[in-house]
Amino acid sequence: MTVDIMTGSHLKFHVSAAHGLGFWTDRSAVHEAAAQGRALQLQQLIEGGAAVNIVAVDSITPLHEACIQGQTQCVRLLLDAGAQVDARNIDGSTPLCDACAAGSLECVKLLLEYGATVNPPLFTFSPLHEACMGGNSECVQLMIDRGAFMEAHDCHYGTPLHVACARQHYDCAKVLLNAGANVNAAKLHETALHHAAKTKNISLIELLVEFGGNLYARDNLNKKPIHYASRGSPSYLCLEFYENTPLSLQQISRVAFRRTLGLRAHEVISKLNLPNRIISFLFYMPPQVIEI
């Protein structure tokens, strides 16, 4: 690797082309075309010899740009031209992280088709965290289907379930829980139910309790979820009701059953010789949408 330190307001580094990493520069025409979805211009730039792995001063590649904007056609052009599918930006995020954050299901599928790493070693958000932050439940489901770690832990936000609940993405939280995510996973003793209480989201509170959320868990401030709801508010009354009303034997059995099975719940339940109504109950879904 050779380093050229340029004078002036910008610091630029040149990386030997033999490493296949392109070079650091100001935002290039390839970046602009990729971000704005100008596929024809991008194709012309590539055919003219433009470097697809050129890296801007923030370490963002054109592929990052195309993914964060959900520009599927540009993503394909870049990948076909040899763009690095697992390139890292200055935060360590890969294009798959960006596609998940944008909620672009087609970009996510394309990146996976080209071998993107589902669980890249990161010190921050995983692609699954980003999908939960973006609120696209289909992306969340796809990432889980491809083996994303549901208990991946971000030092600031916790697990993907924490993120989904903090951002009030009910559908994403339900996908995670149905897939076997730990409802009581904690970050500094703070659970997803604490987040639901803070956001005053009754639907999320009910969902988490149904999946076995611990109403009595205390965070590092020694507060239960109910302590984050204003006394007399709908969310407070909801939490108070659950604290004073034990779960039914049916619910307790379902929680225990799914907790025992963990990530294998869907696979095992679908193979059991049980009436459709019971399978529906275990799946937390109405009978008419269950397909065994």
C-alpha positions as a printed Julia matrix, in Angstrom:
292×3 Matrix{Float64}:
   0.0     0.0     0.0
   1.31    3.46   -0.87
   0.13    6.6     0.87
   0.02   10.05   -0.71
  -0.7    12.86    1.74
  -2.14   15.78   -0.16
  -1.94   19.34    1.03
  -5.05   21.45    1.42
  -8.36   20.82    3.13
  -8.66   17.13    2.23
  -6.55   14.11    3.11
  -6.43   11.57    0.3
  -4.95    8.09    0.32
  -3.99    6.08   -2.74
  -4.25    2.31   -2.44
  -2.5     0.05   -4.91
  -4.89   -1.31   -7.51
  -3.34   -4.73   -6.95
  -5.29   -4.91   -3.71
  -8.55   -4.38   -5.61
  -9.7    -1.72   -3.17
  -9.74    1.29   -5.46
  -8.66    4.59   -3.87
  -9.91    7.27   -1.53
 -11.09   10.38   -3.26
 -13.73   13.07   -3.13
 -17.2    11.89   -4.09
 -16.92   10.54   -7.62
 -19.22   10.48  -10.63
 -19.73    6.77   -9.97
 -20.96    7.55   -6.45
 -23.35   10.17   -7.79
 -24.78    7.95  -10.52
 -25.22    5.03   -8.12
 -26.93    7.11   -5.44
 -29.31    8.81   -7.85
 -30.22    5.66   -9.75
 -28.83    6.84  -13.08
 -28.24    3.33  -14.4
 -27.42    4.32  -17.99
 -24.79    6.84  -16.88
 -23.38    4.32  -14.42
 -23.11    1.69  -17.14
 -21.32    4.16  -19.4
 -18.89    5.05  -16.61
 -18.15    1.39  -15.98
 -17.66    0.67  -19.68
 -15.33    3.66  -19.82
 -13.09    2.1   -17.18
 -14.32    3.87  -14.04
 -13.36    2.07  -10.81
 -16.41    0.53   -9.13
 -14.58    0.14   -5.81
 -13.53    3.78   -5.61
 -13.8     4.89   -1.98
 -14.87    8.36   -0.83
 -13.28   10.11    2.14
 -15.89    8.56    4.45
 -14.98    5.1     3.11
 -18.31    4.79    1.31
 -18.22    2.9    -1.97
 -20.66    3.4    -4.85
 -22.28    0.12   -3.78
 -22.99    1.57   -0.34
 -24.56    4.6    -2.03
 -26.78    2.51   -4.3
 -27.93    0.32   -1.41
 -28.82    3.1     1.01
 -30.96    4.64   -1.75
 -32.51    1.3    -2.77
 -31.25    1.58   -6.35
 -31.53   -2.09   -7.33
 -30.53   -1.7   -10.97
 -27.39    0.19  -10.02
 -26.58   -2.39   -7.35
 -26.69   -5.13   -9.99
 -24.51   -3.15  -12.4
 -21.9    -2.56   -9.71
 -21.87   -6.16   -8.54
 -21.64   -7.45  -12.09
 -18.66   -5.13  -12.59
 -16.83   -6.53   -9.56
 -17.91   -4.27   -6.7
 -16.91   -5.72   -3.33
 -20.11   -7.02   -1.77
 -18.8    -6.81    1.81
 -16.94   -3.5     1.59
 -16.86   -1.55    4.88
 -17.5     2.15    5.32
 -15.94    4.28    8.06
 -18.47    2.91   10.58
 -17.74   -0.66    9.57
 -21.12   -1.11    7.89
 -21.45   -3.22    4.75
 -23.74   -2.58    1.77
 -26.09   -5.21    3.23
 -26.41   -3.09    6.37
 -27.35   -0.12    4.2
 -29.85   -2.06    2.09
 -31.52   -3.38    5.26
 -31.61    0.12    6.76
 -33.29    1.4     3.6
 -35.8    -1.45    3.75
 -34.98   -2.35    0.15
 -35.95   -6.01   -0.07
 -34.81   -6.35   -3.68
 -31.36   -4.91   -2.91
 -31.06   -7.24    0.07
 -31.94  -10.27   -2.08
 -29.45   -9.2    -4.73
 -26.61   -8.75   -2.26
 -27.31  -12.15   -0.72
 -27.33  -13.67   -4.2
 -23.83  -12.28   -4.68
 -22.6   -13.75   -1.4
 -23.02  -10.91    1.1
 -22.16  -11.96    4.66
 -25.32  -12.18    6.77
 -23.47  -11.89   10.09
 -20.39   -9.75    9.44
 -18.17   -9.23   12.5
 -19.23   -5.75   13.58
 -18.92   -3.64   16.71
 -22.16   -1.88   15.93
 -25.47   -2.65   14.22
 -25.74   -5.93   12.33
 -27.74   -6.05    9.08
 -30.64   -7.49   11.12
 -30.46   -4.54   13.53
 -30.61   -2.23   10.53
 -33.63   -4.05    9.09
 -35.43   -3.62   12.42
 -34.46    0.05   12.56
 -35.8     0.51    9.02
 -39.07   -1.23    9.9
 -39.29   -3.58    6.93
 -40.62   -6.85    8.35
 -40.0    -8.68    5.06
 -36.32   -7.78    5.26
 -36.29   -8.93    8.88
 -37.85  -12.26    7.92
 -35.47  -12.74    4.99
 -32.43  -12.06    7.16
 -33.67  -14.53    9.79
 -34.32  -17.14    7.08
 -30.72  -16.68    5.92
 -29.36  -17.28    9.42
 -29.06  -13.81   10.96
 -28.22  -13.9    14.66
 -31.31  -12.72   16.51
 -29.36  -12.24   19.72
 -26.63  -10.13   18.09
 -25.89   -7.42   20.64
 -25.13   -3.77   19.94
 -23.47   -2.0    22.88
 -25.79    1.0    22.58
 -29.11   -0.51   21.5
 -29.03   -4.16   22.55
 -30.64   -6.86   20.39
 -32.65   -6.44   17.18
 -35.8    -6.88   19.3
 -34.77   -3.91   21.43
 -34.39   -1.86   18.26
 -37.74   -2.94   16.82
 -39.54   -2.02   20.05
 -37.67    1.25   20.57
 -38.69    2.29   17.05
 -42.24    0.92   17.52
 -42.07   -1.46   14.57
 -44.7    -3.94   15.71
 -44.51   -6.22   12.66
 -40.73   -6.53   12.96
 -41.01   -7.37   16.65
 -43.61  -10.04   15.92
 -41.46  -11.62   13.2
 -38.52  -11.79   15.62
 -40.6   -13.24   18.45
 -42.28  -15.82   16.23
 -38.84  -16.87   15.02
 -37.71  -17.5    18.59
 -36.0   -14.27   19.66
 -35.49  -14.02   23.41
 -38.25  -11.72   24.64
 -36.39  -11.05   27.89
 -32.93  -10.39   26.48
 -31.45   -7.46   28.39
 -29.1    -4.56   27.8
 -28.04   -3.09   31.14
 -30.98   -5.11   32.49
 -33.3    -3.2    30.14
 -35.7    -5.42   28.2
 -37.8    -4.86   25.09
 -40.78   -4.39   27.41
 -39.05   -1.4    28.98
 -38.78    0.11   25.48
 -42.44   -0.58   24.74
 -43.42    1.1    28.0
 -41.24    4.13   27.24
 -42.88    4.55   23.85
 -46.35    4.04   25.38
 -47.13    1.5    22.69
 -49.93   -0.69   24.04
 -49.9    -3.07   21.08
 -46.23   -3.81   21.64
 -46.74   -4.21   25.36
 -49.5    -6.76   24.77
 -47.41   -8.6    22.16
 -44.39   -8.87   24.44
 -46.46  -10.04   27.41
 -48.12  -12.67   25.22
 -44.66  -13.96   24.33
 -43.62  -14.11   27.97
 -42.18  -10.65   28.57
 -41.2   -10.21   32.22
 -43.31   -7.44   33.73
 -41.17   -7.37   36.84
 -37.73   -7.1    35.22
 -35.8    -4.13   36.61
 -33.28   -2.16   34.61
 -30.06   -0.59   35.89
 -32.14    2.19   37.44
 -34.14   -0.44   39.32
 -37.26    0.42   37.33
 -39.88   -1.99   36.05
 -41.56   -1.3    32.68
 -44.59    0.21   34.45
 -42.36    2.86   36.02
 -41.85    4.35   32.55
 -45.57    4.89   32.0
 -47.44    7.9    33.38
 -49.77    6.89   36.19
 -53.32    6.53   34.88
 -52.27    6.55   31.19
 -53.49    3.78   28.86
 -50.05    2.13   28.83
 -49.85    2.29   32.64
 -53.29    0.75   33.0
 -52.36   -1.97   30.53
 -49.19   -2.86   32.44
 -51.01   -2.65   35.76
 -53.69   -5.03   34.47
 -51.09   -7.58   33.42
 -49.26   -7.26   36.73
 -52.48   -7.92   38.62
 -53.85  -10.57   36.27
 -51.86  -13.82   35.98
 -51.54  -15.37   32.55
 -53.98  -18.15   31.78
 -52.8   -21.74   31.92
 -53.04  -21.81   28.11
 -50.75  -18.81   27.79
 -48.28  -20.15   30.34
 -48.17  -23.46   28.49
 -47.59  -21.74   25.15
 -44.77  -19.59   26.54
 -43.11  -22.59   28.2
 -43.5   -24.69   25.05
 -41.96  -22.07   22.76
 -39.24  -21.16   25.24
 -38.18  -24.81   25.37
 -38.11  -25.12   21.59
 -36.39  -21.77   21.03
 -35.37  -21.23   17.41
 -36.77  -24.62   16.44
 -40.34  -23.66   17.39
 -41.71  -23.13   13.88
 -40.06  -26.22   12.47
 -41.25  -28.48   15.29
 -44.77  -27.09   15.69
 -45.55  -27.46   11.99
 -44.69  -31.17   12.18
 -46.84  -31.97   15.2
 -49.99  -33.98   14.64
 -52.19  -31.4    16.36
 -55.52  -29.76   15.47
 -55.14  -26.64   13.38
 -56.6   -24.48   16.15
 -53.88  -25.54   18.6
 -51.14  -25.04   16.01
 -52.56  -21.59   15.28
 -52.49  -20.78   18.99
 -48.85  -21.84   19.27
 -47.99  -19.78   16.19
 -49.77  -16.69   17.59
 -51.77  -16.52   14.35
 -55.4   -16.89   13.27
 -56.23  -20.4    12.0
 -57.12  -19.23    8.49
 -53.57  -17.98    7.72
 -51.74  -21.09    8.88
 -50.27  -23.22    6.11
 -48.71  -26.48    7.27
